[in-house]
């Protein structure tokens, strides 16, 4: 169930898909992201954890291009391309996917029409063949089996009247349909009972490939029992303050976040008092935590 | 915040061209002489002149309605041209119709002559108040259907016009109906005799051409026992900076077991994005279900006009008669719409359905106003009303004014209303799946209007879908 086969084989470092450097962003004049760094390579699964209000969801939305956030600094490269200068729809076509924490209801638009338009738009942008309604129907029904979804969902309005769990399944169905290169799943596990969680996790695991990557934003380590990340990041105050392997999630579960904050503050204090350390690249920011090499995880 | 939404609301009016045709025009202003001039130009019988003069004298005693939720400067009725006709020339066939005129229709996409034949549509074209071409008349005449201009009907079928005109909307019904009754210049007349199902959709395209010429159309449709007809009305007007008044009257009469379906797609000039210019559309449309088991169904898609004031209504007199009203009203920029319906239940077991979808964008204001009245004798009457409003952006308004009067305890009246919003979050959801904002809005709007669009005849439904897209299209980037 928690099998992620690619981890069993010796790993090559995949090519860099996402490179975030010193990202800062405001919403309504308040700074939420305060210098965020993250590198994601092909074949990797990252988990971002952290207390409420630490900026996790903001980061997810900023990556997907939500217009409510004002970007004030830093860079985001996706497959070497500057992501911040292109619109949300272009990002989606380029292979970014955001699984919403609160999927939006769209009355009057059927799920099948929505999925097909999204699929064909993205396919078209990637120079691939579009599917007519009948072909798409076959295609989407296969995907729904994977998620144990009733085909009746196709005829219902997008997310309208769906339970919390159904909405999240619908997000994963869209993920399976669009097959992005980088999927950011924002608290996909919240609101799911244990059976639904397993179905959703199996769905995600079946989509993991050597040439794509996942960033899971979550509060709970239980999701990570099913989708096993190589990296766990702790976010606080709009930046990533600690990075570890999957065991970090377990430690957070048992010990909470305070110790990480204390550790971070101590390190920051030490850095401020050490003229050697803050000389170059990141004045005012903590040194970028070293990434564990993938082999240290297995 | 809503930059994408703000960009979504600007598309130049595609029908803003003007045809240069010499027009014969009456001097501005309204008095009994103007009315006598109109009547004599049209060689009308004495009774019709009397009808006009009576309406005019009544109009003089009336006040402009102030209750609609719309605002505009006072109209100077002496500053309007009440009669304007293309220079009369006898025409034997379509070939003799002014080519400039035909090009105009072509630009509008009016299916006429061959195109009409292909589309299976008979078009009675109204061009600045005078009918210039009527097609399919002969084919329809074979089954006894009369489809012609009101002027021709007055000439050729005076007894029918006299019997029914004013029987649904009396000359003194309201301020604008009285004005129309006094000065109407032309319009369409349809008569479907007993037992005849009209073999094709009948269609009239209205078009206002001369600057500052008010247009006062008069339409009368009569379906005798067991007859049925579907009638399409499409409207466009070129753009002028001064507001133009349009005050039409449409009367429908359905006898026993008759069925009339009346569909409108209205795209008159709405003024520019600052609210300058545009048509004032003050229209009285009413259907009388006179006979038992008769049915009248109104479907309207209102996207144009600076101000719309319009309540297509049904008077359900015959027992078991049915009234329906399906409406999409879209307002953008500074447009104002106060539209809805009246369902007056008089007969037993009468039924009515109201489905109204209002869409407001820009700084527009969109009101639904509807009356459901159940009379004391309307035992077992039923009404179902659904009024949904959708707001696009932050600066528009939507209102619902339902009036319900029930005077029979066995009646059932249901009213449902919703208000929704196309918010940045909905658009972002689409965009995060690769779907651009314009396509997203069009998809949401079409979903919202589905219940109404499926009531439209096929070719109209396609046109309506495109039209809503155009009205909201902008430079999304």
Interface residues (C-beta under 8 A of the other chain):
Chain A: X64 X65 X66 X67 X68 X87 X88 X89 X91 X92 X93 X97 X98 X100 X103 X104 X106 X107 X108 X109 X110 X113 X114 X117 X118 X121 X122 X125 X157 X174 X178
Chain B: X1 X3 X4 X420 X424 X425 X426 X428 X429 X430 X431 X432 X433 X434 X435 X436 X437 X439 X443 X444 X446 X447 X448 X449 X450
